[in-house]
Amino acid sequence: MIRRRAPWALLAVLVLAQICYPLTTGTTRARLTVATVLLGYLLAVGHALLRRGPRTAGALVAVATGGGFAIEALGVATGFPFGSYDYSGELGPKLAGVPLIIPLAWTWMAWPAWLAAVRLTSSGPGRIALAAVGLAAWDLFLDPQMVAEGYWVWRDADPALPGLPGIPVSNYLGWLLFAVLLMSALRPLAGPSVAVTDSRDDPMFALYLWTYFSSVLAHAVFLDLPASAAWGAAGMAVAAVPLAVTLVRARRHGDDRRAPRRPARPGVDATA
C-alpha cells in the first residue's frame, strides 16, 4: 500500500510547490525552483525504483542525470549543442559551470515522457521519437520562464522563435538531439520492464499531464509569458493530448491500460 501511495503523495507535494511558484519572488522563488526540481527528481526516480526495480532506476539516473550533466557541461564550455550561455548563481552549487539541479530536471521529465510514449505506441522507433519530442517540447515552457527570472542568459540569442526573444533556436534543437540520444539509450539499459505500462504508472501520466496543462495556464495567466504558453502548448500537445484522450477512453471502457504490443512468438516473453 505504501509503495502504491508514495508516488501520489510526492506528486501532491510537487503540485503544491508549483502552485506556490507564481506567488513568490526573488530568493524565495529561486529556492522554490530548486525544491521543485528535487521533488520532481525524487518522484521520477522513486517511481522507477518502486515500479521497475534497481536496474531501471539506475539506467534512468545514468542516461538522464549523468548524460544531462555531461551535455550541459559541454554546452557551457563549448556552446555545442545549445548555443553559448551562462548560468547565474541563483540555482545553487555548480560543477563545471552547471548548477547541480539542472541534470535532475532532465531526469524529472524524461521518465514520464518515456512512459507516455510507451502508452501511446508499440513501435520502437516511434517510442523514441515521441518520447524525445515529449521531453524536448517541455523546454518551450522552461527556458523562457527561467530566462525571464535571470537564472541563465544567452550570449547570442539569434535566431529566436517568434515571441521568444533571448533564446536561440539552437537551444531547442540541442534539447531535441539530446532527448533522442537519451531515449535511445534508456530502453536497452533499463531492460524489458520499461516496454509496457499499466495502472501503476498513473502517477507519471498525471505528472506529465499536470506539467502540460498547468504550464499553459501559468505562462498565459500568471507569468505574463503568452508566447511561451502558445509554443509550449503546441509542442507538448504532440504527446500530452493523445495521452489524455487514450487514458480517458481506457477509463470509460475499463481497459487495463497496458501499452499496445505485438503478440508474443512461441518461446518469447510477451513483456520483452
C-alpha angles and dihedrals in degrees: 000000000000090000090054097045100042096077091048091050092051090047090054091052090047092051091050091051092050092049088055093051098085089047093061136068141190120357092357091057092048091051091047089052090055092046091050092052091049090051092049091049093050090047095051098041092039091053092048090051096045097043103032106019138237096310093059094042090048092049091049092051092045098050101031104032099030095036091043092055092046094051092045092050089050090049094050092046100042110012091242128155100358104034130256115315143147132214122228121226095252098094098064134254120002135211118195087352093304122114106238093233093062097079088044088062090054089055094045093062101027094072099052090041090055094047091048090055091048090051092052105043141020094206114108096213089040091055092050092049096045094044091048093051090043090055100038093048089062087072089067083073100031104050098049090047095049094043089051088055092049095242090134137002134206120230093206116021100176130145097030133174114265109274094012106088120174095041122084122224087237088071093063092043089051091052090051093049093051092043090056091051092046095050092043090057098041100069099052093041096044096047136225095310091078092058094078136045135201140168091297087073094058093105089060093047088050090049093052094047093044089052091051101046096036091049092053091050096043095048095044098044114016108027099041092233103127095158094056089045089058097042093045093046091054096043101046091040088078088075105014100056097049089045092053092047092047094050093047092050092047092052092049093051097039094240121168087238096228118156114262112258140171118269112268118256117232109283094014122112109245092219095054 
